[in-house]
Amino acid sequence: MEDSRTRTIWNRTFELSRCKECGRVLGTQQMSDVELCDACRRKAIANELAETYRFA
């Protein structure tokens, strides 16, 4: 069972971890140690490369 802030599994309730950029659910806080979803991570890397190599 899941609501907007928690997920219940095995009769235990866990807080959900969300992407700090877009808010997409990444998983439970106990499972996830990342701050960005894959899409936001790729976007951040692309922006950093563009700035580094002056494509922006």
PDB file with one MODEL, atoms N, CA, C and O in Angstrom:
MODEL        1
ATOM      1  N   MET A   1       0.846  -1.174   0.000  1.00  0.00           N
ATOM      2  CA  MET A   1       0.000   0.000   0.000  1.00  0.00           C
ATOM      3  C   MET A   1       0.888   1.231   0.000  1.00  0.00           C
ATOM      4  O   MET A   1       1.931   1.249   0.652  1.00  0.00           O
ATOM      5  N   GLU A   2       0.481   2.250  -0.722  1.00  0.00           N
ATOM      6  CA  GLU A   2       1.306   3.440  -0.849  1.00  0.00           C
ATOM      7  C   GLU A   2       0.426   4.684  -0.884  1.00  0.00           C
ATOM      8  O   GLU A   2      -0.627   4.691  -1.522  1.00  0.00           O
ATOM      9  N   ASP A   3       0.860   5.724  -0.202  1.00  0.00           N
ATOM     10  CA  ASP A   3       0.230   7.029  -0.357  1.00  0.00           C
ATOM     11  C   ASP A   3       1.314   7.989  -0.829  1.00  0.00           C
ATOM     12  O   ASP A   3       2.384   7.540  -1.242  1.00  0.00           O
ATOM     13  N   SER A   4       1.075   9.278  -0.781  1.00  0.00           N
ATOM     14  CA  SER A   4       2.035  10.232  -1.339  1.00  0.00           C
ATOM     15  C   SER A   4       3.319  10.355  -0.530  1.00  0.00           C
ATOM     16  O   SER A   4       4.316  10.855  -1.051  1.00  0.00           O
ATOM     17  N   ARG A   5       3.327   9.916   0.727  1.00  0.00           N
ATOM     18  CA  ARG A   5       4.514  10.082   1.571  1.00  0.00           C
ATOM     19  C   ARG A   5       5.088   8.784   2.121  1.00  0.00           C
ATOM     20  O   ARG A   5       6.236   8.757   2.565  1.00  0.00           O
ATOM     21  N   THR A   6       4.306   7.709   2.100  1.00  0.00           N
ATOM     22  CA  THR A   6       4.765   6.457   2.705  1.00  0.00           C
ATOM     23  C   THR A   6       4.415   5.254   1.844  1.00  0.00           C
ATOM     24  O   THR A   6       3.534   5.322   0.988  1.00  0.00           O
ATOM     25  N   ARG A   7       5.115   4.154   2.082  1.00  0.00           N
ATOM     26  CA  ARG A   7       4.836   2.868   1.437  1.00  0.00           C
ATOM     27  C   ARG A   7       4.798   1.819   2.540  1.00  0.00           C
ATOM     28  O   ARG A   7       5.697   1.760   3.379  1.00  0.00           O
ATOM     29  N   THR A   8       3.755   0.991   2.537  1.00  0.00           N
ATOM     30  CA  THR A   8       3.629  -0.058   3.540  1.00  0.00           C
ATOM     31  C   THR A   8       3.925  -1.400   2.888  1.00  0.00           C
ATOM     32  O   THR A   8       3.270  -1.803   1.927  1.00  0.00           O
ATOM     33  N   ILE A   9       4.931  -2.085   3.436  1.00  0.00           N
ATOM     34  CA  ILE A   9       5.341  -3.395   2.949  1.00  0.00           C
ATOM     35  C   ILE A   9       5.601  -4.261   4.179  1.00  0.00           C
ATOM     36  O   ILE A   9       6.160  -3.786   5.168  1.00  0.00           O
ATOM     37  N   TRP A  10       5.200  -5.519   4.121  1.00  0.00           N
ATOM     38  CA  TRP A  10       5.456  -6.471   5.216  1.00  0.00           C
ATOM     39  C   TRP A  10       4.967  -5.935   6.567  1.00  0.00           C
ATOM     40  O   TRP A  10       5.623  -6.127   7.591  1.00  0.00           O
ATOM     41  N   ASN A  11       3.822  -5.270   6.561  1.00  0.00           N
ATOM     42  CA  ASN A  11       3.217  -4.690   7.766  1.00  0.00           C
ATOM     43  C   ASN A  11       4.101  -3.617   8.414  1.00  0.00           C
ATOM     44  O   ASN A  11       3.975  -3.346   9.608  1.00  0.00           O
ATOM     45  N   ARG A  12       4.982  -3.016   7.636  1.00  0.00           N
ATOM     46  CA  ARG A  12       5.814  -1.901   8.118  1.00  0.00           C
ATOM     47  C   ARG A  12       5.617  -0.726   7.170  1.00  0.00           C
ATOM     48  O   ARG A  12       5.400  -0.923   5.975  1.00  0.00           O
ATOM     49  N   THR A  13       5.690   0.481   7.689  1.00  0.00           N
ATOM     50  CA  THR A  13       5.522   1.683   6.894  1.00  0.00           C
ATOM     51  C   THR A  13       6.857   2.397   6.767  1.00  0.00           C
ATOM     52  O   THR A  13       7.553   2.620   7.758  1.00  0.00           O
ATOM     53  N   PHE A  14       7.210   2.756   5.525  1.00  0.00           N
ATOM     54  CA  PHE A  14       8.476   3.414   5.230  1.00  0.00           C
ATOM     55  C   PHE A  14       8.212   4.769   4.582  1.00  0.00           C
ATOM     56  O   PHE A  14       7.289   4.906   3.779  1.00  0.00           O
ATOM     57  N   GLU A  15       9.012   5.757   4.924  1.00  0.00           N
ATOM     58  CA  GLU A  15       8.944   7.070   4.280  1.00  0.00           C
ATOM     59  C   GLU A  15       9.522   6.945   2.874  1.00  0.00           C
ATOM     60  O   GLU A  15      10.496   6.223   2.662  1.00  0.00           O
ATOM     61  N   LEU A  16       8.916   7.657   1.906  1.00  0.00           N
ATOM     62  CA  LEU A  16       9.403   7.622   0.535  1.00  0.00           C
ATOM     63  C   LEU A  16      10.465   8.693   0.315  1.00  0.00           C
ATOM     64  O   LEU A  16      10.394   9.787   0.874  1.00  0.00           O
ATOM     65  N   SER A  17      11.436   8.358  -0.500  1.00  0.00           N
ATOM     66  CA  SER A  17      12.484   9.282  -0.895  1.00  0.00           C
ATOM     67  C   SER A  17      12.119   9.814  -2.278  1.00  0.00           C
ATOM     68  O   SER A  17      11.711   9.046  -3.150  1.00  0.00           O
ATOM     69  N   ARG A  18      12.265  11.120  -2.483  1.00  0.00           N
ATOM     70  CA  ARG A  18      11.891  11.739  -3.753  1.00  0.00           C
ATOM     71  C   ARG A  18      13.075  12.479  -4.359  1.00  0.00           C
ATOM     72  O   ARG A  18      13.971  12.935  -3.649  1.00  0.00           O
ATOM     73  N   CYS A  19      13.063  12.589  -5.679  1.00  0.00           N
ATOM     74  CA  CYS A  19      14.083  13.343  -6.404  1.00  0.00           C
ATOM     75  C   CYS A  19      14.024  14.797  -5.961  1.00  0.00           C
ATOM     76  O   CYS A  19      12.942  15.381  -5.892  1.00  0.00           O
ATOM     77  N   LYS A  20      15.172  15.385  -5.660  1.00  0.00           N
ATOM     78  CA  LYS A  20      15.172  16.765  -5.169  1.00  0.00           C
ATOM     79  C   LYS A  20      14.886  17.771  -6.279  1.00  0.00           C
ATOM     80  O   LYS A  20      14.627  18.938  -5.988  1.00  0.00           O
ATOM     81  N   GLU A  21      14.927  17.346  -7.557  1.00  0.00           N
ATOM     82  CA  GLU A  21      14.626  18.247  -8.669  1.00  0.00           C
ATOM     83  C   GLU A  21      13.174  18.163  -9.117  1.00  0.00           C
ATOM     84  O   GLU A  21      12.484  19.180  -9.178  1.00  0.00           O
ATOM     85  N   CYS A  22      12.707  16.961  -9.429  1.00  0.00           N
ATOM     86  CA  CYS A  22      11.369  16.818 -10.026  1.00  0.00           C
ATOM     87  C   CYS A  22      10.330  16.227  -9.080  1.00  0.00           C
ATOM     88  O   CYS A  22       9.134  16.315  -9.355  1.00  0.00           O
ATOM     89  N   GLY A  23      10.762  15.624  -7.965  1.00  0.00           N
ATOM     90  CA  GLY A  23       9.821  15.071  -7.000  1.00  0.00           C
ATOM     91  C   GLY A  23       9.386  13.642  -7.268  1.00  0.00           C
ATOM     92  O   GLY A  23       8.559  13.106  -6.531  1.00  0.00           O
ATOM     93  N   ARG A  24       9.925  13.009  -8.310  1.00  0.00           N
ATOM     94  CA  ARG A  24       9.589  11.621  -8.625  1.00  0.00           C
ATOM     95  C   ARG A  24      10.024  10.705  -7.475  1.00  0.00           C
ATOM     96  O   ARG A  24      11.083  10.912  -6.881  1.00  0.00           O
ATOM     97  N   VAL A  25       9.216   9.704  -7.166  1.00  0.00           N
ATOM     98  CA  VAL A  25       9.545   8.767  -6.097  1.00  0.00           C
ATOM     99  C   VAL A  25      10.735   7.915  -6.525  1.00  0.00           C
ATOM    100  O   VAL A  25      10.734   7.334  -7.610  1.00  0.00           O
ATOM    101  N   LEU A  26      11.757   7.845  -5.660  1.00  0.00           N
ATOM    102  CA  LEU A  26      12.944   7.042  -5.920  1.00  0.00           C
ATOM    103  C   LEU A  26      12.871   5.685  -5.239  1.00  0.00           C
ATOM    104  O   LEU A  26      13.512   4.735  -5.689  1.00  0.00           O
ATOM    105  N   GLY A  27      12.117   5.581  -4.184  1.00  0.00           N
ATOM    106  CA  GLY A  27      12.006   4.365  -3.388  1.00  0.00           C
ATOM    107  C   GLY A  27      11.848   4.782  -1.939  1.00  0.00           C
ATOM    108  O   GLY A  27      11.533   5.934  -1.638  1.00  0.00           O
ATOM    109  N   THR A  28      12.071   3.835  -1.052  1.00  0.00           N
ATOM    110  CA  THR A  28      11.993   4.185   0.363  1.00  0.00           C
ATOM    111  C   THR A  28      13.316   4.799   0.798  1.00  0.00           C
ATOM    112  O   THR A  28      14.351   4.543   0.183  1.00  0.00           O
ATOM    113  N   GLN A  29      13.291   5.602   1.846  1.00  0.00           N
ATOM    114  CA  GLN A  29      14.503   6.223   2.348  1.00  0.00           C
ATOM    115  C   GLN A  29      15.518   5.178   2.794  1.00  0.00           C
ATOM    116  O   GLN A  29      16.722   5.398   2.666  1.00  0.00           O
ATOM    117  N   GLN A  30      15.059   4.058   3.310  1.00  0.00           N
ATOM    118  CA  GLN A  30      15.957   3.002   3.757  1.00  0.00           C
ATOM    119  C   GLN A  30      16.667   2.339   2.572  1.00  0.00           C
ATOM    120  O   GLN A  30      17.786   1.848   2.723  1.00  0.00           O
ATOM    121  N   MET A  31      16.034   2.318   1.402  1.00  0.00           N
ATOM    122  CA  MET A  31      16.613   1.679   0.217  1.00  0.00           C
ATOM    123  C   MET A  31      17.477   2.631  -0.601  1.00  0.00           C
ATOM    124  O   MET A  31      18.439   2.202  -1.238  1.00  0.00           O
ATOM    125  N   SER A  32      17.145   3.904  -0.589  1.00  0.00           N
ATOM    126  CA  SER A  32      17.734   4.838  -1.538  1.00  0.00           C
ATOM    127  C   SER A  32      18.687   5.814  -0.855  1.00  0.00           C
ATOM    128  O   SER A  32      18.348   6.429   0.156  1.00  0.00           O
ATOM    129  N   ASP A  33      19.881   5.946  -1.424  1.00  0.00           N
ATOM    130  CA  ASP A  33      20.829   6.936  -0.921  1.00  0.00           C
ATOM    131  C   ASP A  33      21.147   7.986  -1.987  1.00  0.00           C
ATOM    132  O   ASP A  33      22.103   8.747  -1.842  1.00  0.00           O
ATOM    133  N   VAL A  34      20.352   8.027  -3.053  1.00  0.00           N
ATOM    134  CA  VAL A  34      20.556   8.998  -4.128  1.00  0.00           C
ATOM    135  C   VAL A  34      19.572  10.147  -3.966  1.00  0.00           C
ATOM    136  O   VAL A  34      18.521  10.002  -3.341  1.00  0.00           O
ATOM    137  N   GLU A  35      19.929  11.284  -4.536  1.00  0.00           N
ATOM    138  CA  GLU A  35      19.085  12.467  -4.416  1.00  0.00           C
ATOM    139  C   GLU A  35      18.344  12.805  -5.701  1.00  0.00           C
ATOM    140  O   GLU A  35      17.360  13.544  -5.672  1.00  0.00           O
ATOM    141  N   LEU A  36      18.812  12.264  -6.845  1.00  0.00           N
ATOM    142  CA  LEU A  36      18.203  12.575  -8.131  1.00  0.00           C
ATOM    143  C   LEU A  36      17.746  11.305  -8.833  1.00  0.00           C
ATOM    144  O   LEU A  36      18.386  10.260  -8.720  1.00  0.00           O
ATOM    145  N   CYS A  37      16.627  11.399  -9.565  1.00  0.00           N
ATOM    146  CA  CYS A  37      16.183  10.283 -10.390  1.00  0.00           C
ATOM    147  C   CYS A  37      17.114  10.192 -11.604  1.00  0.00           C
ATOM    148  O   CYS A  37      17.919  11.094 -11.838  1.00  0.00           O
ATOM    149  N   ASP A  38      17.006   9.118 -12.366  1.00  0.00           N
ATOM    150  CA  ASP A  38      17.886   8.924 -13.520  1.00  0.00           C
ATOM    151  C   ASP A  38      17.777  10.062 -14.529  1.00  0.00           C
ATOM    152  O   ASP A  38      18.791  10.541 -15.037  1.00  0.00           O
ATOM    153  N   ALA A  39      16.555  10.498 -14.821  1.00  0.00           N
ATOM    154  CA  ALA A  39      16.360  11.558 -15.812  1.00  0.00           C
ATOM    155  C   ALA A  39      16.996  12.869 -15.356  1.00  0.00           C
ATOM    156  O   ALA A  39      17.650  13.540 -16.155  1.00  0.00           O
ATOM    157  N   CYS A  40      16.820  13.242 -14.107  1.00  0.00           N
ATOM    158  CA  CYS A  40      17.399  14.487 -13.594  1.00  0.00           C
ATOM    159  C   CYS A  40      18.918  14.379 -13.476  1.00  0.00           C
ATOM    160  O   CYS A  40      19.626  15.366 -13.676  1.00  0.00           O
ATOM    161  N   ARG A  41      19.420  13.194 -13.154  1.00  0.00           N
ATOM    162  CA  ARG A  41      20.861  12.976 -13.075  1.00  0.00           C
ATOM    163  C   ARG A  41      21.499  13.142 -14.461  1.00  0.00           C
ATOM    164  O   ARG A  41      22.542  13.781 -14.594  1.00  0.00           O
ATOM    165  N   ARG A  42      20.865  12.562 -15.492  1.00  0.00           N
ATOM    166  CA  ARG A  42      21.375  12.711 -16.864  1.00  0.00           C
ATOM    167  C   ARG A  42      21.351  14.174 -17.299  1.00  0.00           C
ATOM    168  O   ARG A  42      22.286  14.653 -17.940  1.00  0.00           O
ATOM    169  N   LYS A  43      20.286  14.873 -16.951  1.00  0.00           N
ATOM    170  CA  LYS A  43      20.165  16.289 -17.305  1.00  0.00           C
ATOM    171  C   LYS A  43      21.257  17.115 -16.618  1.00  0.00           C
ATOM    172  O   LYS A  43      21.851  17.996 -17.241  1.00  0.00           O
ATOM    173  N   ALA A  44      21.521  16.836 -15.344  1.00  0.00           N
ATOM    174  CA  ALA A  44      22.556  17.559 -14.607  1.00  0.00           C
ATOM    175  C   ALA A  44      23.940  17.296 -15.203  1.00  0.00           C
ATOM    176  O   ALA A  44      24.747  18.217 -15.322  1.00  0.00           O
ATOM    177  N   ILE A  45      24.215  16.056 -15.572  1.00  0.00           N
ATOM    178  CA  ILE A  45      25.508  15.722 -16.189  1.00  0.00           C
ATOM    179  C   ILE A  45      25.642  16.416 -17.537  1.00  0.00           C
ATOM    180  O   ILE A  45      26.702  16.963 -17.843  1.00  0.00           O
ATOM    181  N   ALA A  46      24.593  16.406 -18.345  1.00  0.00           N
ATOM    182  CA  ALA A  46      24.631  17.068 -19.651  1.00  0.00           C
ATOM    183  C   ALA A  46      24.868  18.562 -19.493  1.00  0.00           C
ATOM    184  O   ALA A  46      25.650  19.145 -20.245  1.00  0.00           O
ATOM    185  N   ASN A  47      24.208  19.189 -18.528  1.00  0.00           N
ATOM    186  CA  ASN A  47      24.412  20.623 -18.285  1.00  0.00           C
ATOM    187  C   ASN A  47      25.835  20.918 -17.838  1.00  0.00           C
ATOM    188  O   ASN A  47      26.437  21.903 -18.266  1.00  0.00           O
ATOM    189  N   GLU A  48      26.370  20.059 -16.972  1.00  0.00           N
ATOM    190  CA  GLU A  48      27.738  20.254 -16.494  1.00  0.00           C
ATOM    191  C   GLU A  48      28.744  20.107 -17.637  1.00  0.00           C
ATOM    192  O   GLU A  48      29.688  20.891 -17.739  1.00  0.00           O
ATOM    193  N   LEU A  49      28.546  19.117 -18.486  1.00  0.00           N
ATOM    194  CA  LEU A  49      29.430  18.949 -19.650  1.00  0.00           C
ATOM    195  C   LEU A  49      29.320  20.125 -20.615  1.00  0.00           C
ATOM    196  O   LEU A  49      30.328  20.592 -21.143  1.00  0.00           O
ATOM    197  N   ALA A  50      28.108  20.601 -20.843  1.00  0.00           N
ATOM    198  CA  ALA A  50      27.916  21.742 -21.734  1.00  0.00           C
ATOM    199  C   ALA A  50      28.621  22.974 -21.199  1.00  0.00           C
ATOM    200  O   ALA A  50      29.235  23.712 -21.970  1.00  0.00           O
ATOM    201  N   GLU A  51      28.548  23.214 -19.903  1.00  0.00           N
ATOM    202  CA  GLU A  51      29.234  24.350 -19.308  1.00  0.00           C
ATOM    203  C   GLU A  51      30.744  24.164 -19.343  1.00  0.00           C
ATOM    204  O   GLU A  51      31.482  25.112 -19.612  1.00  0.00           O
ATOM    205  N   THR A  52      31.201  22.958 -19.075  1.00  0.00           N
ATOM    206  CA  THR A  52      32.641  22.681 -19.072  1.00  0.00           C
ATOM    207  C   THR A  52      33.249  22.898 -20.446  1.00  0.00           C
ATOM    208  O   THR A  52      34.325  23.484 -20.567  1.00  0.00           O
ATOM    209  N   TYR A  53      32.567  22.429 -21.478  1.00  0.00           N
ATOM    210  CA  TYR A  53      33.098  22.521 -22.834  1.00  0.00           C
ATOM    211  C   TYR A  53      32.494  23.684 -23.620  1.00  0.00           C
ATOM    212  O   TYR A  53      32.665  23.781 -24.835  1.00  0.00           O
ATOM    213  N   ARG A  54      31.793  24.554 -22.917  1.00  0.00           N
ATOM    214  CA  ARG A  54      31.239  25.808 -23.467  1.00  0.00           C
ATOM    215  C   ARG A  54      30.291  25.601 -24.648  1.00  0.00           C
ATOM    216  O   ARG A  54      30.352  26.331 -25.637  1.00  0.00           O
ATOM    217  N   PHE A  55      29.415  24.603 -24.537  1.00  0.00           N
ATOM    218  CA  PHE A  55      28.392  24.386 -25.557  1.00  0.00           C
ATOM    219  C   PHE A  55      27.116  25.150 -25.229  1.00  0.00           C
ATOM    220  O   PHE A  55      26.211  25.238 -26.059  1.00  0.00           O
ATOM    221  N   ALA A  56      27.041  25.697 -24.034  1.00  0.00           N
ATOM    222  CA  ALA A  56      25.813  26.390 -23.623  1.00  0.00           C
ATOM    223  C   ALA A  56      25.829  27.832 -24.063  1.00  0.00           C
ATOM    224  O   ALA A  56      24.876  28.568 -23.804  1.00  0.00           O
TER     225      ALA A  56
ENDMDL
END
